[in-house]
Amino acid sequence: MAGRLVPGRALLSYGLHCAHLAGLPHQVLKRAAWILDTLKNDNQVERLGSENIIAKDQQYKDAMEKLLAFDAQKGDLLHFFEEIFSSQS
């Protein structure tokens, strides 16, 4: 019988082991293990929120809003990208 992909969580995963072999930093692996354990216990995962992360998130949201509002028929694509990338510095 062939396997198939279905939505949801896996009972067993080698993701952390593969991440370790790939050389991901210990802090990243530690956080990932904590998240997996939290989800396994049906608890909500709280997002880490440093000022830098929050600022980047806002930049991404702003860029996405501009992208969704962009008129591809009438807009200047070069100007559009200049505006997005200049606001991310």
Phi and psi restraints in degrees (range 20) as a CNS / XPLOR table:
assign (resid 1 and name C) (resid 2 and name N)
       (resid 2 and name CA) (resid 2 and name C) 1.0 -80.2 20.0 2
assign (resid 2 and name N) (resid 2 and name CA)
       (resid 2 and name C) (resid 3 and name N) 1.0 146.1 20.0 2
assign (resid 2 and name C) (resid 3 and name N)
       (resid 3 and name CA) (resid 3 and name C) 1.0 -77.5 20.0 2
assign (resid 3 and name N) (resid 3 and name CA)
       (resid 3 and name C) (resid 4 and name N) 1.0 165.4 20.0 2
assign (resid 3 and name C) (resid 4 and name N)
       (resid 4 and name CA) (resid 4 and name C) 1.0 -147.0 20.0 2
assign (resid 4 and name N) (resid 4 and name CA)
       (resid 4 and name C) (resid 5 and name N) 1.0 155.8 20.0 2
assign (resid 4 and name C) (resid 5 and name N)
       (resid 5 and name CA) (resid 5 and name C) 1.0 -90.0 20.0 2
assign (resid 5 and name N) (resid 5 and name CA)
       (resid 5 and name C) (resid 6 and name N) 1.0 136.6 20.0 2
assign (resid 5 and name C) (resid 6 and name N)
       (resid 6 and name CA) (resid 6 and name C) 1.0 -136.7 20.0 2
assign (resid 6 and name N) (resid 6 and name CA)
       (resid 6 and name C) (resid 7 and name N) 1.0 152.6 20.0 2
assign (resid 6 and name C) (resid 7 and name N)
       (resid 7 and name CA) (resid 7 and name C) 1.0 -63.3 20.0 2
assign (resid 7 and name N) (resid 7 and name CA)
       (resid 7 and name C) (resid 8 and name N) 1.0 150.2 20.0 2
assign (resid 7 and name C) (resid 8 and name N)
       (resid 8 and name CA) (resid 8 and name C) 1.0 121.8 20.0 2
assign (resid 8 and name N) (resid 8 and name CA)
       (resid 8 and name C) (resid 9 and name N) 1.0 -172.8 20.0 2
assign (resid 8 and name C) (resid 9 and name N)
       (resid 9 and name CA) (resid 9 and name C) 1.0 -94.0 20.0 2
assign (resid 9 and name N) (resid 9 and name CA)
       (resid 9 and name C) (resid 10 and name N) 1.0 153.3 20.0 2
assign (resid 9 and name C) (resid 10 and name N)
       (resid 10 and name CA) (resid 10 and name C) 1.0 -92.5 20.0 2
assign (resid 10 and name N) (resid 10 and name CA)
       (resid 10 and name C) (resid 11 and name N) 1.0 146.1 20.0 2
assign (resid 10 and name C) (resid 11 and name N)
       (resid 11 and name CA) (resid 11 and name C) 1.0 -69.5 20.0 2
assign (resid 11 and name N) (resid 11 and name CA)
       (resid 11 and name C) (resid 12 and name N) 1.0 -39.4 20.0 2
assign (resid 11 and name C) (resid 12 and name N)
       (resid 12 and name CA) (resid 12 and name C) 1.0 -125.8 20.0 2
assign (resid 12 and name N) (resid 12 and name CA)
       (resid 12 and name C) (resid 13 and name N) 1.0 141.7 20.0 2
assign (resid 12 and name C) (resid 13 and name N)
       (resid 13 and name CA) (resid 13 and name C) 1.0 -144.1 20.0 2
assign (resid 13 and name N) (resid 13 and name CA)
       (resid 13 and name C) (resid 14 and name N) 1.0 141.2 20.0 2
assign (resid 13 and name C) (resid 14 and name N)
       (resid 14 and name CA) (resid 14 and name C) 1.0 -104.4 20.0 2
assign (resid 14 and name N) (resid 14 and name CA)
       (resid 14 and name C) (resid 15 and name N) 1.0 16.1 20.0 2
assign (resid 14 and name C) (resid 15 and name N)
       (resid 15 and name CA) (resid 15 and name C) 1.0 -59.4 20.0 2
assign (resid 15 and name N) (resid 15 and name CA)
       (resid 15 and name C) (resid 16 and name N) 1.0 -45.9 20.0 2
assign (resid 15 and name C) (resid 16 and name N)
       (resid 16 and name CA) (resid 16 and name C) 1.0 -65.3 20.0 2
assign (resid 16 and name N) (resid 16 and name CA)
       (resid 16 and name C) (resid 17 and name N) 1.0 -39.7 20.0 2
assign (resid 16 and name C) (resid 17 and name N)
       (resid 17 and name CA) (resid 17 and name C) 1.0 -63.7 20.0 2
assign (resid 17 and name N) (resid 17 and name CA)
       (resid 17 and name C) (resid 18 and name N) 1.0 -43.8 20.0 2
assign (resid 17 and name C) (resid 18 and name N)
       (resid 18 and name CA) (resid 18 and name C) 1.0 -63.7 20.0 2
assign (resid 18 and name N) (resid 18 and name CA)
       (resid 18 and name C) (resid 19 and name N) 1.0 -39.8 20.0 2
assign (resid 18 and name C) (resid 19 and name N)
       (resid 19 and name CA) (resid 19 and name C) 1.0 -63.4 20.0 2
assign (resid 19 and name N) (resid 19 and name CA)
       (resid 19 and name C) (resid 20 and name N) 1.0 -39.7 20.0 2
assign (resid 19 and name C) (resid 20 and name N)
       (resid 20 and name CA) (resid 20 and name C) 1.0 -62.9 20.0 2
assign (resid 20 and name N) (resid 20 and name CA)
       (resid 20 and name C) (resid 21 and name N) 1.0 -46.6 20.0 2
assign (resid 20 and name C) (resid 21 and name N)
       (resid 21 and name CA) (resid 21 and name C) 1.0 -63.3 20.0 2
assign (resid 21 and name N) (resid 21 and name CA)
       (resid 21 and name C) (resid 22 and name N) 1.0 -30.5 20.0 2
assign (resid 21 and name C) (resid 22 and name N)
       (resid 22 and name CA) (resid 22 and name C) 1.0 -77.8 20.0 2
assign (resid 22 and name N) (resid 22 and name CA)
       (resid 22 and name C) (resid 23 and name N) 1.0 -9.1 20.0 2
assign (resid 22 and name C) (resid 23 and name N)
       (resid 23 and name CA) (resid 23 and name C) 1.0 90.3 20.0 2
assign (resid 23 and name N) (resid 23 and name CA)
       (resid 23 and name C) (resid 24 and name N) 1.0 20.4 20.0 2
assign (resid 23 and name C) (resid 24 and name N)
       (resid 24 and name CA) (resid 24 and name C) 1.0 -63.2 20.0 2
assign (resid 24 and name N) (resid 24 and name CA)
       (resid 24 and name C) (resid 25 and name N) 1.0 148.2 20.0 2
assign (resid 24 and name C) (resid 25 and name N)
       (resid 25 and name CA) (resid 25 and name C) 1.0 -59.7 20.0 2
assign (resid 25 and name N) (resid 25 and name CA)
       (resid 25 and name C) (resid 26 and name N) 1.0 148.8 20.0 2
assign (resid 25 and name C) (resid 26 and name N)
       (resid 26 and name CA) (resid 26 and name C) 1.0 -56.1 20.0 2
assign (resid 26 and name N) (resid 26 and name CA)
       (resid 26 and name C) (resid 27 and name N) 1.0 -40.5 20.0 2
assign (resid 26 and name C) (resid 27 and name N)
       (resid 27 and name CA) (resid 27 and name C) 1.0 -63.0 20.0 2
assign (resid 27 and name N) (resid 27 and name CA)
       (resid 27 and name C) (resid 28 and name N) 1.0 -36.0 20.0 2
assign (resid 27 and name C) (resid 28 and name N)
       (resid 28 and name CA) (resid 28 and name C) 1.0 -67.8 20.0 2
assign (resid 28 and name N) (resid 28 and name CA)
       (resid 28 and name C) (resid 29 and name N) 1.0 -43.9 20.0 2
assign (resid 28 and name C) (resid 29 and name N)
       (resid 29 and name CA) (resid 29 and name C) 1.0 -64.5 20.0 2
assign (resid 29 and name N) (resid 29 and name CA)
       (resid 29 and name C) (resid 30 and name N) 1.0 -39.7 20.0 2
assign (resid 29 and name C) (resid 30 and name N)
       (resid 30 and name CA) (resid 30 and name C) 1.0 -63.2 20.0 2
assign (resid 30 and name N) (resid 30 and name CA)
       (resid 30 and name C) (resid 31 and name N) 1.0 -45.0 20.0 2
assign (resid 30 and name C) (resid 31 and name N)
       (resid 31 and name CA) (resid 31 and name C) 1.0 -64.9 20.0 2
assign (resid 31 and name N) (resid 31 and name CA)
       (resid 31 and name C) (resid 32 and name N) 1.0 -41.7 20.0 2
assign (resid 31 and name C) (resid 32 and name N)
       (resid 32 and name CA) (resid 32 and name C) 1.0 -62.7 20.0 2
assign (resid 32 and name N) (resid 32 and name CA)
       (resid 32 and name C) (resid 33 and name N) 1.0 -42.0 20.0 2
assign (resid 32 and name C) (resid 33 and name N)
       (resid 33 and name CA) (resid 33 and name C) 1.0 -63.7 20.0 2
assign (resid 33 and name N) (resid 33 and name CA)
       (resid 33 and name C) (resid 34 and name N) 1.0 -40.5 20.0 2
assign (resid 33 and name C) (resid 34 and name N)
       (resid 34 and name CA) (resid 34 and name C) 1.0 -64.1 20.0 2
assign (resid 34 and name N) (resid 34 and name CA)
       (resid 34 and name C) (resid 35 and name N) 1.0 -42.6 20.0 2
assign (resid 34 and name C) (resid 35 and name N)
       (resid 35 and name CA) (resid 35 and name C) 1.0 -62.8 20.0 2
assign (resid 35 and name N) (resid 35 and name CA)
       (resid 35 and name C) (resid 36 and name N) 1.0 -44.7 20.0 2
assign (resid 35 and name C) (resid 36 and name N)
       (resid 36 and name CA) (resid 36 and name C) 1.0 -60.0 20.0 2
assign (resid 36 and name N) (resid 36 and name CA)
       (resid 36 and name C) (resid 37 and name N) 1.0 -43.3 20.0 2
assign (resid 36 and name C) (resid 37 and name N)
       (resid 37 and name CA) (resid 37 and name C) 1.0 -65.0 20.0 2
assign (resid 37 and name N) (resid 37 and name CA)
       (resid 37 and name C) (resid 38 and name N) 1.0 -40.5 20.0 2
assign (resid 37 and name C) (resid 38 and name N)
       (resid 38 and name CA) (resid 38 and name C) 1.0 -63.3 20.0 2
assign (resid 38 and name N) (resid 38 and name CA)
       (resid 38 and name C) (resid 39 and name N) 1.0 -44.7 20.0 2
assign (resid 38 and name C) (resid 39 and name N)
       (resid 39 and name CA) (resid 39 and name C) 1.0 -66.9 20.0 2
assign (resid 39 and name N) (resid 39 and name CA)
       (resid 39 and name C) (resid 40 and name N) 1.0 -37.2 20.0 2
assign (resid 39 and name C) (resid 40 and name N)
       (resid 40 and name CA) (resid 40 and name C) 1.0 -60.5 20.0 2
assign (resid 40 and name N) (resid 40 and name CA)
       (resid 40 and name C) (resid 41 and name N) 1.0 -33.4 20.0 2
assign (resid 40 and name C) (resid 41 and name N)
       (resid 41 and name CA) (resid 41 and name C) 1.0 -90.4 20.0 2
assign (resid 41 and name N) (resid 41 and name CA)
       (resid 41 and name C) (resid 42 and name N) 1.0 14.0 20.0 2
assign (resid 41 and name C) (resid 42 and name N)
       (resid 42 and name CA) (resid 42 and name C) 1.0 56.0 20.0 2
assign (resid 42 and name N) (resid 42 and name CA)
       (resid 42 and name C) (resid 43 and name N) 1.0 35.3 20.0 2
assign (resid 42 and name C) (resid 43 and name N)
       (resid 43 and name CA) (resid 43 and name C) 1.0 -101.4 20.0 2
assign (resid 43 and name N) (resid 43 and name CA)
       (resid 43 and name C) (resid 44 and name N) 1.0 159.0 20.0 2
assign (resid 43 and name C) (resid 44 and name N)
       (resid 44 and name CA) (resid 44 and name C) 1.0 -83.8 20.0 2
assign (resid 44 and name N) (resid 44 and name CA)
       (resid 44 and name C) (resid 45 and name N) 1.0 137.7 20.0 2
assign (resid 44 and name C) (resid 45 and name N)
       (resid 45 and name CA) (resid 45 and name C) 1.0 -89.1 20.0 2
assign (resid 45 and name N) (resid 45 and name CA)
       (resid 45 and name C) (resid 46 and name N) 1.0 125.2 20.0 2
assign (resid 45 and name C) (resid 46 and name N)
       (resid 46 and name CA) (resid 46 and name C) 1.0 -90.1 20.0 2
assign (resid 46 and name N) (resid 46 and name CA)
       (resid 46 and name C) (resid 47 and name N) 1.0 135.4 20.0 2
assign (resid 46 and name C) (resid 47 and name N)
       (resid 47 and name CA) (resid 47 and name C) 1.0 -78.2 20.0 2
assign (resid 47 and name N) (resid 47 and name CA)
       (resid 47 and name C) (resid 48 and name N) 1.0 139.1 20.0 2
assign (resid 47 and name C) (resid 48 and name N)
       (resid 48 and name CA) (resid 48 and name C) 1.0 -69.1 20.0 2
assign (resid 48 and name N) (resid 48 and name CA)
       (resid 48 and name C) (resid 49 and name N) 1.0 138.7 20.0 2
assign (resid 48 and name C) (resid 49 and name N)
       (resid 49 and name CA) (resid 49 and name C) 1.0 -135.4 20.0 2
assign (resid 49 and name N) (resid 49 and name CA)
       (resid 49 and name C) (resid 50 and name N) 1.0 77.2 20.0 2
assign (resid 49 and name C) (resid 50 and name N)
       (resid 50 and name CA) (resid 50 and name C) 1.0 -81.4 20.0 2
assign (resid 50 and name N) (resid 50 and name CA)
       (resid 50 and name C) (resid 51 and name N) 1.0 163.0 20.0 2
assign (resid 50 and name C) (resid 51 and name N)
       (resid 51 and name CA) (resid 51 and name C) 1.0 -59.8 20.0 2
assign (resid 51 and name N) (resid 51 and name CA)
       (resid 51 and name C) (resid 52 and name N) 1.0 -37.0 20.0 2
assign (resid 51 and name C) (resid 52 and name N)
       (resid 52 and name CA) (resid 52 and name C) 1.0 -64.5 20.0 2
assign (resid 52 and name N) (resid 52 and name CA)
       (resid 52 and name C) (resid 53 and name N) 1.0 -44.1 20.0 2
assign (resid 52 and name C) (resid 53 and name N)
       (resid 53 and name CA) (resid 53 and name C) 1.0 -64.8 20.0 2
assign (resid 53 and name N) (resid 53 and name CA)
       (resid 53 and name C) (resid 54 and name N) 1.0 -43.6 20.0 2
assign (resid 53 and name C) (resid 54 and name N)
       (resid 54 and name CA) (resid 54 and name C) 1.0 -63.7 20.0 2
assign (resid 54 and name N) (resid 54 and name CA)
       (resid 54 and name C) (resid 55 and name N) 1.0 -41.0 20.0 2
assign (resid 54 and name C) (resid 55 and name N)
       (resid 55 and name CA) (resid 55 and name C) 1.0 -65.0 20.0 2
assign (resid 55 and name N) (resid 55 and name CA)
       (resid 55 and name C) (resid 56 and name N) 1.0 -43.2 20.0 2
assign (resid 55 and name C) (resid 56 and name N)
       (resid 56 and name CA) (resid 56 and name C) 1.0 -63.0 20.0 2
assign (resid 56 and name N) (resid 56 and name CA)
       (resid 56 and name C) (resid 57 and name N) 1.0 -43.3 20.0 2
assign (resid 56 and name C) (resid 57 and name N)
       (resid 57 and name CA) (resid 57 and name C) 1.0 -56.8 20.0 2
assign (resid 57 and name N) (resid 57 and name CA)
       (resid 57 and name C) (resid 58 and name N) 1.0 -43.0 20.0 2
assign (resid 57 and name C) (resid 58 and name N)
       (resid 58 and name CA) (resid 58 and name C) 1.0 -65.2 20.0 2
assign (resid 58 and name N) (resid 58 and name CA)
       (resid 58 and name C) (resid 59 and name N) 1.0 -39.3 20.0 2
assign (resid 58 and name C) (resid 59 and name N)
       (resid 59 and name CA) (resid 59 and name C) 1.0 -61.4 20.0 2
assign (resid 59 and name N) (resid 59 and name CA)
       (resid 59 and name C) (resid 60 and name N) 1.0 -43.1 20.0 2
assign (resid 59 and name C) (resid 60 and name N)
       (resid 60 and name CA) (resid 60 and name C) 1.0 -64.7 20.0 2
assign (resid 60 and name N) (resid 60 and name CA)
       (resid 60 and name C) (resid 61 and name N) 1.0 -41.3 20.0 2
assign (resid 60 and name C) (resid 61 and name N)
       (resid 61 and name CA) (resid 61 and name C) 1.0 -63.4 20.0 2
assign (resid 61 and name N) (resid 61 and name CA)
       (resid 61 and name C) (resid 62 and name N) 1.0 -44.0 20.0 2
assign (resid 61 and name C) (resid 62 and name N)
       (resid 62 and name CA) (resid 62 and name C) 1.0 -61.7 20.0 2
assign (resid 62 and name N) (resid 62 and name CA)
       (resid 62 and name C) (resid 63 and name N) 1.0 -44.2 20.0 2
assign (resid 62 and name C) (resid 63 and name N)
       (resid 63 and name CA) (resid 63 and name C) 1.0 -62.5 20.0 2
assign (resid 63 and name N) (resid 63 and name CA)
       (resid 63 and name C) (resid 64 and name N) 1.0 -39.9 20.0 2
assign (resid 63 and name C) (resid 64 and name N)
       (resid 64 and name CA) (resid 64 and name C) 1.0 -67.3 20.0 2
assign (resid 64 and name N) (resid 64 and name CA)
       (resid 64 and name C) (resid 65 and name N) 1.0 -39.8 20.0 2
assign (resid 64 and name C) (resid 65 and name N)
       (resid 65 and name CA) (resid 65 and name C) 1.0 -62.1 20.0 2
assign (resid 65 and name N) (resid 65 and name CA)
       (resid 65 and name C) (resid 66 and name N) 1.0 -42.1 20.0 2
assign (resid 65 and name C) (resid 66 and name N)
       (resid 66 and name CA) (resid 66 and name C) 1.0 -64.1 20.0 2
assign (resid 66 and name N) (resid 66 and name CA)
       (resid 66 and name C) (resid 67 and name N) 1.0 -40.2 20.0 2
assign (resid 66 and name C) (resid 67 and name N)
       (resid 67 and name CA) (resid 67 and name C) 1.0 -64.0 20.0 2
assign (resid 67 and name N) (resid 67 and name CA)
       (resid 67 and name C) (resid 68 and name N) 1.0 -43.5 20.0 2
assign (resid 67 and name C) (resid 68 and name N)
       (resid 68 and name CA) (resid 68 and name C) 1.0 -66.9 20.0 2
assign (resid 68 and name N) (resid 68 and name CA)
       (resid 68 and name C) (resid 69 and name N) 1.0 -30.0 20.0 2
assign (resid 68 and name C) (resid 69 and name N)
       (resid 69 and name CA) (resid 69 and name C) 1.0 -86.1 20.0 2
assign (resid 69 and name N) (resid 69 and name CA)
       (resid 69 and name C) (resid 70 and name N) 1.0 -11.0 20.0 2
assign (resid 69 and name C) (resid 70 and name N)
       (resid 70 and name CA) (resid 70 and name C) 1.0 -67.8 20.0 2
assign (resid 70 and name N) (resid 70 and name CA)
       (resid 70 and name C) (resid 71 and name N) 1.0 131.7 20.0 2
assign (resid 70 and name C) (resid 71 and name N)
       (resid 71 and name CA) (resid 71 and name C) 1.0 -93.9 20.0 2
assign (resid 71 and name N) (resid 71 and name CA)
       (resid 71 and name C) (resid 72 and name N) 1.0 104.4 20.0 2
assign (resid 71 and name C) (resid 72 and name N)
       (resid 72 and name CA) (resid 72 and name C) 1.0 -66.1 20.0 2
assign (resid 72 and name N) (resid 72 and name CA)
       (resid 72 and name C) (resid 73 and name N) 1.0 -24.5 20.0 2
assign (resid 72 and name C) (resid 73 and name N)
       (resid 73 and name CA) (resid 73 and name C) 1.0 -78.0 20.0 2
assign (resid 73 and name N) (resid 73 and name CA)
       (resid 73 and name C) (resid 74 and name N) 1.0 -35.1 20.0 2
assign (resid 73 and name C) (resid 74 and name N)
       (resid 74 and name CA) (resid 74 and name C) 1.0 -115.1 20.0 2
assign (resid 74 and name N) (resid 74 and name CA)
       (resid 74 and name C) (resid 75 and name N) 1.0 -14.3 20.0 2
assign (resid 74 and name C) (resid 75 and name N)
       (resid 75 and name CA) (resid 75 and name C) 1.0 -82.5 20.0 2
assign (resid 75 and name N) (resid 75 and name CA)
       (resid 75 and name C) (resid 76 and name N) 1.0 159.9 20.0 2
assign (resid 75 and name C) (resid 76 and name N)
       (resid 76 and name CA) (resid 76 and name C) 1.0 -96.4 20.0 2
assign (resid 76 and name N) (resid 76 and name CA)
       (resid 76 and name C) (resid 77 and name N) 1.0 105.0 20.0 2
assign (resid 76 and name C) (resid 77 and name N)
       (resid 77 and name CA) (resid 77 and name C) 1.0 -62.7 20.0 2
assign (resid 77 and name N) (resid 77 and name CA)
       (resid 77 and name C) (resid 78 and name N) 1.0 -39.6 20.0 2
assign (resid 77 and name C) (resid 78 and name N)
       (resid 78 and name CA) (resid 78 and name C) 1.0 -61.5 20.0 2
assign (resid 78 and name N) (resid 78 and name CA)
       (resid 78 and name C) (resid 79 and name N) 1.0 -47.6 20.0 2
assign (resid 78 and name C) (resid 79 and name N)
       (resid 79 and name CA) (resid 79 and name C) 1.0 -61.9 20.0 2
assign (resid 79 and name N) (resid 79 and name CA)
       (resid 79 and name C) (resid 80 and name N) 1.0 -40.1 20.0 2
assign (resid 79 and name C) (resid 80 and name N)
       (resid 80 and name CA) (resid 80 and name C) 1.0 -57.3 20.0 2
assign (resid 80 and name N) (resid 80 and name CA)
       (resid 80 and name C) (resid 81 and name N) 1.0 -49.6 20.0 2
assign (resid 80 and name C) (resid 81 and name N)
       (resid 81 and name CA) (resid 81 and name C) 1.0 -70.3 20.0 2
assign (resid 81 and name N) (resid 81 and name CA)
       (resid 81 and name C) (resid 82 and name N) 1.0 -35.2 20.0 2
assign (resid 81 and name C) (resid 82 and name N)
       (resid 82 and name CA) (resid 82 and name C) 1.0 -60.8 20.0 2
assign (resid 82 and name N) (resid 82 and name CA)
       (resid 82 and name C) (resid 83 and name N) 1.0 -41.5 20.0 2
assign (resid 82 and name C) (resid 83 and name N)
       (resid 83 and name CA) (resid 83 and name C) 1.0 -66.1 20.0 2
assign (resid 83 and name N) (resid 83 and name CA)
       (resid 83 and name C) (resid 84 and name N) 1.0 -42.7 20.0 2
assign (resid 83 and name C) (resid 84 and name N)
       (resid 84 and name CA) (resid 84 and name C) 1.0 -66.9 20.0 2
assign (resid 84 and name N) (resid 84 and name CA)
       (resid 84 and name C) (resid 85 and name N) 1.0 -48.2 20.0 2
assign (resid 84 and name C) (resid 85 and name N)
       (resid 85 and name CA) (resid 85 and name C) 1.0 -74.0 20.0 2
assign (resid 85 and name N) (resid 85 and name CA)
       (resid 85 and name C) (resid 86 and name N) 1.0 -27.8 20.0 2
assign (resid 85 and name C) (resid 86 and name N)
       (resid 86 and name CA) (resid 86 and name C) 1.0 -72.8 20.0 2
assign (resid 86 and name N) (resid 86 and name CA)
       (resid 86 and name C) (resid 87 and name N) 1.0 -27.4 20.0 2
assign (resid 86 and name C) (resid 87 and name N)
       (resid 87 and name CA) (resid 87 and name C) 1.0 -80.9 20.0 2
assign (resid 87 and name N) (resid 87 and name CA)
       (resid 87 and name C) (resid 88 and name N) 1.0 -8.1 20.0 2
assign (resid 87 and name C) (resid 88 and name N)
       (resid 88 and name CA) (resid 88 and name C) 1.0 -96.3 20.0 2
assign (resid 88 and name N) (resid 88 and name CA)
       (resid 88 and name C) (resid 89 and name N) 1.0 8.8 20.0 2
